[in-house]
């Protein structure tokens, strides 16, 4: 396994692989890897085969963080991450620095962005207004550097995957977007690098995100007709805020294909939520007719 930090070196390698006819899979991450990330790397390997190349990028992208968010505190451990990548059979860890990705000298001086203007407006886009502009811009840059045939994302970031798919369709990126199921702990908690920030008591309370998804599924399953979305939001908010450390950011019910909000919610709907547990902001989502996953 190689560690590449130069954007020019990464692009040269990708161009050489293309000339050799190798398929390339990209797994974009911000590092501090866990079992969920490794499931994405293994999915990428299965898709490109033994002769293909799997590139896992590790980059904490400053343009997707607002000034009030946790950019400086976001967990980082490149040595540990590279060890996990070797064990998962990753071929290249691409770990560029900020000056490599934003050569003007600082991300705040960067002036060219990729902006998706429809699917990115609700949920995470409404709560974090500059977030998706940073996501789509850095993903577009990664696509130009790694030249992947496919890129693997996790469904925990459901809206992000939808926005990237739309970007690829609208801008004619020849990249297949593969979305893998959320990997969960035994108590249902979605794996996340930010879970590191939770105290033991907060970690226990954080299962309320998964319990809220399960409650919504049960209510939809047990009710013969679609339920007004506002009523479901009230039920889930009451559950979430029964935990002392929990503060609701949003609960949204939407069509999983269009991301349009639902006024009445039935088995075909999808739920996303963001909750602060203490100072740590966590997200999760699930289909309302899904098996746990």
FIPASE-941809 format. One record per residue (C-alpha): x, y, z; residue number from 1; residue in three letters. Coordinates in steps of 0.05 Angstrom, whole numbers, plus 5000, padded with zeros to 4 digits. Layout:
<pts>
     xx     yy     zz   num   residu
      X      Y      Z   NUM      ALA
...
</pts>
This chain:
<pts>
     xx     yy     zz   num   residu
   5000   5000   5000     1      UNK
   5024   5070   4983     2      UNK
   5010   5136   5017     3      UNK
   5004   5193   4968     4      UNK
   5001   5266   4990     5      UNK
   5013   5303   4925     6      UNK
   4954   5318   4879     7      UNK
   5000   5315   4818     8      UNK
   5027   5248   4840     9      UNK
   4957   5221   4851    10      UNK
   4933   5244   4783    11      UNK
   4994   5215   4748    12      UNK
   4983   5148   4781    13      UNK
   4909   5148   4763    14      UNK
   4925   5165   4691    15      UNK
   4975   5108   4687    16      UNK
   4923   5059   4715    17      UNK
   4874   5083   4663    18      UNK
   4924   5070   4607    19      UNK
   4934   4999   4635    20      UNK
   4859   4987   4633    21      UNK
   4852   4981   4709    22      UNK
   4786   4997   4742    23      UNK
   4791   5047   4799    24      UNK
   4747   5053   4860    25      UNK
   4749   5113   4907    26      UNK
   4727   5113   4979    27      UNK
   4724   5186   5003    28      UNK
   4733   5195   5078    29      UNK
   4754   5247   5130    30      UNK
   4794   5195   5167    31      UNK
   4792   5169   5238    32      UNK
   4769   5105   5206    33      UNK
   4723   5053   5237    34      UNK
   4689   4988   5215    35      UNK
   4639   5026   5174    36      UNK
   4693   5057   5131    37      UNK
   4726   4989   5123    38      UNK
   4661   4960   5097    39      UNK
   4664   5013   5042    40      UNK
   4735   4994   5025    41      UNK
   4717   4920   5021    42      UNK
   4656   4937   4977    43      UNK
   4703   4976   4932    44      UNK
   4750   4917   4926    45      UNK
   4694   4870   4908    46      UNK
   4671   4917   4853    47      UNK
   4738   4927   4819    48      UNK
   4768   4858   4832    49      UNK
   4839   4836   4846    50      UNK
   4867   4873   4786    51      UNK
   4831   4939   4802    52      UNK
   4857   4995   4846    53      UNK
   4823   5018   4910    54      UNK
   4840   5089   4933    55      UNK
   4816   5112   5001    56      UNK
   4822   5187   5010    57      UNK
   4833   5217   5079    58      UNK
   4821   5292   5080    59      UNK
   4786   5336   5131    60      UNK
   4758   5386   5082    61      UNK
   4755   5456   5112    62      UNK
   4704   5483   5062    63      UNK
   4649   5438   5087    64      UNK
   4656   5464   5159    65      UNK
   4624   5529   5183    66      UNK
   4667   5574   5227    67      UNK
   4628   5551   5288    68      UNK
   4637   5477   5274    69      UNK
   4689   5426   5298    70      UNK
   4742   5429   5242    71      UNK
   4801   5439   5290    72      UNK
   4775   5385   5337    73      UNK
   4756   5334   5285    74      UNK
   4793   5269   5304    75      UNK
   4855   5252   5264    76      UNK
   4902   5192   5268    77      UNK
   4935   5178   5201    78      UNK
   4981   5123   5226    79      UNK
   4923   5084   5255    80      UNK
   4881   5096   5192    81      UNK
   4936   5070   5147    82      UNK
   4943   5007   5188    83      UNK
   4868   4993   5179    84      UNK
   4873   5007   5105    85      UNK
   4930   4958   5096    86      UNK
   4889   4904   5132    87      UNK
   4830   4919   5086    88      UNK
   4871   4913   5022    89      UNK
   4870   4986   5001    90      UNK
   4921   5001   4947    91      UNK
   4931   5076   4958    92      UNK
   4915   5122   5015    93      UNK
   4909   5192   4986    94      UNK
   4921   5241   5044    95      UNK
   4932   5310   5015    96      UNK
   4945   5373   5056    97      UNK
   4905   5437   5052    98      UNK
   4957   5472   5008    99      UNK
   4954   5414   4960   100      UNK
   4878   5416   4954   101      UNK
   4871   5492   4959   102      UNK
   4934   5519   4927   103      UNK
   4915   5592   4934   104      UNK
   4943   5585   5004   105      UNK
   4880   5581   5046   106      UNK
   4811   5550   5035   107      UNK
   4778   5617   5050   108      UNK
   4813   5647   4988   109      UNK
   4787   5593   4942   110      UNK
   4738   5622   4892   111      UNK
   4712   5564   4848   112      UNK
   4658   5519   4876   113      UNK
   4611   5465   4852   114      UNK
   4541   5479   4878   115      UNK
   4480   5432   4874   116      UNK
   4419   5476   4883   117      UNK
   4360   5429   4894   118      UNK
   4373   5367   4936   119      UNK
   4422   5404   4981   120      UNK
   4372   5456   5007   121      UNK
   4337   5416   5062   122      UNK
   4359   5378   5124   123      UNK
   4435   5383   5128   124      UNK
   4435   5438   5077   125      UNK
   4386   5480   5117   126      UNK
   4421   5466   5183   127      UNK
   4491   5476   5155   128      UNK
   4483   5525   5097   129      UNK
   4553   5521   5068   130      UNK
   4564   5447   5080   131      UNK
   4544   5416   5014   132      UNK
   4580   5469   4973   133      UNK
   4643   5444   5006   134      UNK
   4624   5371   4997   135      UNK
   4608   5375   4923   136      UNK
   4670   5417   4909   137      UNK
   4719   5370   4944   138      UNK
   4686   5308   4914   139      UNK
   4691   5338   4845   140      UNK
   4765   5352   4857   141      UNK
   4776   5280   4882   142      UNK
   4742   5253   4819   143      UNK
   4788   5295   4776   144      UNK
   4850   5270   4814   145      UNK
   4833   5196   4824   146      UNK
   4793   5186   4759   147      UNK
   4750   5132   4790   148      UNK
   4702   5086   4753   149      UNK
   4662   5083   4817   150      UNK
   4660   5116   4886   151      UNK
   4632   5084   4949   152      UNK
   4593   5124   5001   153      UNK
   4557   5103   5064   154      UNK
   4482   5109   5070   155      UNK
   4489   5142   5139   156      UNK
   4500   5205   5099   157      UNK
   4438   5193   5057   158      UNK
   4429   5264   5032   159      UNK
   4503   5271   5015   160      UNK
   4500   5209   4970   161      UNK
   4438   5237   4935   162      UNK
   4471   5304   4924   163      UNK
   4534   5272   4896   164      UNK
   4493   5228   4849   165      UNK
   4457   5290   4823   166      UNK
   4524   5326   4813   167      UNK
   4550   5267   4773   168      UNK
   4488   5265   4730   169      UNK
   4485   5340   4718   170      UNK
   4560   5350   4704   171      UNK
   4570   5284   4665   172      UNK
   4621   5254   4712   173      UNK
   4632   5182   4687   174      UNK
   4630   5156   4758   175      UNK
   4582   5104   4787   176      UNK
   4560   5123   4858   177      UNK
   4554   5061   4902   178      UNK
   4517   5069   4968   179      UNK
   4531   5018   5023   180      UNK
   4487   5004   5084   181      UNK
   4501   5038   5150   182      UNK
   4544   4996   5196   183      UNK
   4518   4996   5267   184      UNK
   4540   4976   5337   185      UNK
   4502   4919   5371   186      UNK
   4456   4970   5404   187      UNK
   4437   5002   5338   188      UNK
   4483   5063   5343   189      UNK
   4509   5084   5275   190      UNK
   4585   5082   5272   191      UNK
   4615   5152   5265   192      UNK
   4683   5183   5277   193      UNK
   4648   5235   5321   194      UNK
   4626   5181   5370   195      UNK
   4696   5188   5399   196      UNK
   4674   5254   5431   197      UNK
   4619   5222   5473   198      UNK
   4628   5208   5547   199      UNK
   4604   5140   5571   200      UNK
   4538   5170   5595   201      UNK
   4529   5208   5530   202      UNK
   4544   5146   5490   203      UNK
   4487   5110   5526   204      UNK
   4440   5167   5512   205      UNK
   4461   5171   5439   206      UNK
   4424   5107   5423   207      UNK
   4362   5152   5423   208      UNK
   4374   5167   5349   209      UNK
   4365   5093   5332   210      UNK
   4307   5087   5381   211      UNK
   4273   5145   5346   212      UNK
   4280   5111   5278   213      UNK
   4252   5046   5307   214      UNK
   4194   5084   5339   215      UNK
   4177   5117   5273   216      UNK
   4179   5050   5238   217      UNK
   4133   5019   5290   218      UNK
   4083   5076   5286   219      UNK
   4081   5072   5210   220      UNK
   4076   4997   5211   221      UNK
   4019   4997   5262   222      UNK
   3978   5052   5230   223      UNK
   3935   5031   5170   224      UNK
   3936   5100   5136   225      UNK
   3992   5151   5127   226      UNK
   4007   5193   5189   227      UNK
   4013   5269   5188   228      UNK
   4087   5285   5189   229      UNK
   4078   5338   5243   230      UNK
   4049   5286   5291   231      UNK
   4108   5239   5280   232      UNK
   4157   5296   5291   233      UNK
   4125   5311   5358   234      UNK
   4128   5238   5380   235      UNK
   4202   5232   5361   236      UNK
   4220   5299   5391   237      UNK
   4189   5278   5457   238      UNK
   4229   5213   5457   239      UNK
   4294   5247   5439   240      UNK
   4288   5303   5489   241      UNK
   4272   5255   5545   242      UNK
   4347   5242   5546   243      UNK
   4380   5297   5588   244      UNK
   4440   5307   5542   245      UNK
   4400   5306   5477   246      UNK
   4378   5367   5437   247      UNK
   4341   5359   5371   248      UNK
   4368   5396   5311   249      UNK
   4317   5368   5261   250      UNK
   4273   5309   5243   251      UNK
   4253   5304   5170   252      UNK
   4207   5256   5132   253      UNK
   4218   5255   5058   254      UNK
   4212   5217   4992   255      UNK
   4277   5177   4986   256      UNK
   4281   5188   4910   257      UNK
   4268   5263   4907   258      UNK
   4283   5285   4979   259      UNK
   4217   5323   4976   260      UNK
   4186   5331   5046   261      UNK
   4126   5288   5061   262      UNK
   4063   5317   5092   263      UNK
   4036   5248   5108   264      UNK
   4082   5189   5122   265      UNK
   4073   5117   5101   266      UNK
   4117   5056   5089   267      UNK
   4152   5085   5028   268      UNK
   4179   5145   5065   269      UNK
   4247   5158   5094   270      UNK
   4269   5191   5159   271      UNK
   4331   5232   5174   272      UNK
   4350   5266   5239   273      UNK
   4405   5306   5271   274      UNK
   4414   5308   5346   275      UNK
   4464   5341   5392   276      UNK
   4486   5295   5448   277      UNK
   4522   5343   5494   278      UNK
   4566   5383   5446   279      UNK
   4570   5327   5394   280      UNK
   4524   5331   5334   281      UNK
   4503   5263   5306   282      UNK
   4461   5244   5245   283      UNK
   4424   5181   5225   284      UNK
   4370   5159   5177   285      UNK
   4328   5100   5157   286      UNK
   4273   5077   5111   287      UNK
   4206   5068   5145   288      UNK
   4193   5000   5115   289      UNK
   4265   4975   5122   290      UNK
   4293   4919   5162   291      UNK
   4343   4946   5214   292      UNK
   4406   4969   5180   293      UNK
</pts>
